[in-house]
């Protein structure tokens, strides 16, 4: 899997988000790799029409009813949205809320819980049983010259071991084939990226570079 977080960069506003989503879909088809776009709730349904797999960047604990302003996983699923990030480093939420969301999420709606240390996986994330874990050491997020794969490959392996049966993807500074290859060799099931791609002068070239790193399993 390649997980791409659009965040709310101006480069992903309006028609620019649509064009980026189309490109992600084309690369996914070309390299036969699952590419997931994590979009703003304002854009998610529109981006889904491009054919790319769309997740939300966050959801809340309420499915329906008198809950003004909250984002419902059930509503998202009925609109064709396949899943959501949860507990991203830029949107931390209490563990109790995470547990409630995971426990009551719709069937076949995937939750990827973000963590910033292997200790978090061991102490609580495993117990909550998300569908995926995204591991991102905070000091390497958006790094221009380092990545989790170049600086802490052994930590990826440890995180994978602690995650057990929960598939883990590695993020933080991912920007090239070697980052992907190292992450996969350490047991990760994919990589996550955001700023490097969204702010790139040539996003397609970078995404194809990332896709080529999956040759270790293709």
Protein Blocks (a to p, Z undefined) as FASTA:
>chain_A
ZZddekjafklgcjllmmmmmmmmmmmmmnopacdddddfklmmmmmmnopacddfbdcf
bfbdjdehiacfklmmmnopabdcehiaklccdfklmmmmmmmpcehiacddddfbfklm
mmmmmmnopabdcdddfklgopakbcfklmmmmlmmmmmmmnmmaccddeehiabfklmm
mmmmnopabdcdfklmmmpmblmlmmmmmmmmmmmmZZ
